[in-house]
Amino acid sequence: GGLRGAVPKKVVTMFEEHWTQESRKEIGYTSLGLGSALFVLVCIPLPIIGVFMNRTGLLTANALVLCGGLLIAGPSSARHFFLGPKRRVGTAVMLLGLLLIWRGWCLLGFLLEFVGLLNVSGPLVKWLGPMLPGGVGGVLSAAVGKARGMWPFG
């Protein structure tokens, strides 16, 4: 019994037979909704629950959103979307933000994830860049300086 000694193709077939596309999408939308709601709770400073920029909350929200997106789109579509030639930099910035959140730098990691998401989802960063003081690079270097205790603006 079980999956002991099963060929990987057989395991995939068993998974597809047990989890239909409709059930995967249903679970994916639920996961995506829960992750989005958790992002909202973590990003709004509510003194009642006190989870503003909580590392565990951000990591859990990221996991729920990523798993939900993968279940909805499927692995090959997600790979083509995130690793497309014009979206690789945004994906790398998002992963760097996730790594910073994992290491405990929650605010800077969240900002990097947001910039990466904008870069992945379209050329919004290029449009917003000139409006920011010092461009996108200036804002990111100021954020790193503040995180290290060297705030350049006074």
C-alpha positions in Angstrom: 0.0 0.0 0.0 0.8 3.7 -0.1 3.2 5.4 -2.5 6.3 3.3 -1.6 8.0 2.3 -4.8 5.7 4.3 -7.0 7.0 5.8 -10.2 6.9 9.7 -10.1 4.5 9.7 -13.1 2.1 7.5 -11.3 2.3 9.8 -8.2 1.3 12.8 -10.5 -1.5 10.8 -12.0 -2.8 9.8 -8.5 -2.6 13.5 -7.5 -4.5 14.6 -10.5 -7.2 11.9 -10.0 -7.7 12.8 -6.4 -7.4 16.6 -6.7 -9.4 17.8 -9.7 -8.7 21.2 -11.2 -11.9 22.6 -9.7 -11.0 21.6 -6.2 -7.4 22.9 -6.7 -8.8 26.3 -7.8 -11.3 26.3 -4.9 -8.5 25.7 -2.4 -6.3 28.2 -4.3 -8.8 31.0 -4.1 -9.4 30.3 -0.4 -5.7 30.4 0.3 -5.3 33.6 -1.8 -8.1 35.3 0.0 -6.8 34.3 3.5 -3.3 35.4 2.6 -4.6 38.8 1.3 -6.7 39.3 4.4 -3.7 38.5 6.6 -1.6 41.0 4.5 -4.1 43.7 5.3 -4.1 42.8 9.0 -0.4 42.9 9.2 0.1 46.1 7.2 -2.4 48.2 9.0 -1.3 49.3 12.5 -4.1 48.2 14.7 -3.3 48.6 18.4 -6.0 46.1 19.4 -4.2 43.1 17.8 -0.7 44.5 17.7 0.7 42.6 14.6 1.9 45.6 12.6 4.8 44.3 10.3 4.9 41.0 12.3 7.5 38.6 10.8 5.4 35.5 11.3 2.3 37.2 9.9 4.1 38.4 6.8 5.7 35.0 6.2 2.4 33.2 6.6 0.6 35.7 4.3 3.4 35.2 1.7 3.1 31.4 1.9 -0.7 31.5 1.6 -0.7 33.9 -1.4 2.1 32.0 -3.2 0.5 28.6 -2.7 -2.9 30.0 -3.7 -1.5 31.5 -6.9 0.3 28.3 -7.7 -2.8 26.2 -7.2 -4.9 28.6 -9.3 -2.5 29.1 -12.2 -0.6 25.9 -12.1 3.1 25.4 -11.9 4.0 25.9 -15.6 1.9 29.1 -16.0 3.4 30.5 -12.8 6.9 29.7 -14.0 6.4 31.4 -17.3 4.9 34.4 -15.6 7.5 35.0 -13.0 10.6 33.9 -14.9 9.7 35.6 -18.2 12.5 37.7 -19.7 11.0 41.1 -18.7 9.9 39.9 -15.2 13.0 38.3 -13.8 14.3 41.4 -12.1 11.0 42.0 -10.3 10.9 38.3 -9.2 14.4 38.6 -7.9 13.5 41.8 -5.9 10.4 40.0 -4.5 12.5 37.1 -3.4 15.1 39.5 -1.8 12.2 41.1 0.1 11.0 37.7 1.3 14.5 36.9 2.4 14.7 40.1 4.3 11.4 39.4 6.0 12.7 36.0 6.9 15.8 37.5 8.4 13.7 40.0 10.5 13.9 43.2 8.5 10.1 43.2 7.9 9.5 46.8 6.8 12.3 46.9 4.3 11.5 43.4 3.1 7.8 44.3 2.6 8.8 47.5 0.7 11.1 45.4 -1.6 8.3 42.9 -2.2 6.0 45.7 -3.1 8.5 47.2 -5.6 9.1 43.7 -7.0 5.4 43.2 -7.4 5.0 46.5 -9.2 7.9 45.5 -11.5 6.5 42.1 -12.2 3.0 43.3 -12.8 3.9 46.1 -15.2 6.1 49.1 -15.9 4.7 51.1 -12.9 8.0 51.5 -11.3 9.4 53.3 -14.3 6.3 55.5 -14.3 6.5 56.2 -10.5 10.3 56.6 -10.3 10.6 60.2 -11.4 8.0 61.3 -8.9 10.0 59.9 -5.9 12.8 62.0 -4.4 16.0 60.7 -5.9 14.2 58.1 -8.0 13.6 54.5 -7.0 17.3 54.0 -6.2 17.3 57.0 -3.9 14.3 55.8 -2.0 15.7 52.3 -1.6 19.1 53.6 -0.4 17.4 55.9 2.1 15.4 53.0 3.4 18.5 50.9 3.8 20.2 53.9 5.5 17.3 54.3 7.9 17.3 50.6 8.7 21.0 50.9 9.6 20.5 54.0 11.7 21.9 56.5 9.2 18.9 58.4 8.0 20.2 61.0 5.5 17.2 63.4 5.6 17.6 64.6 9.2 
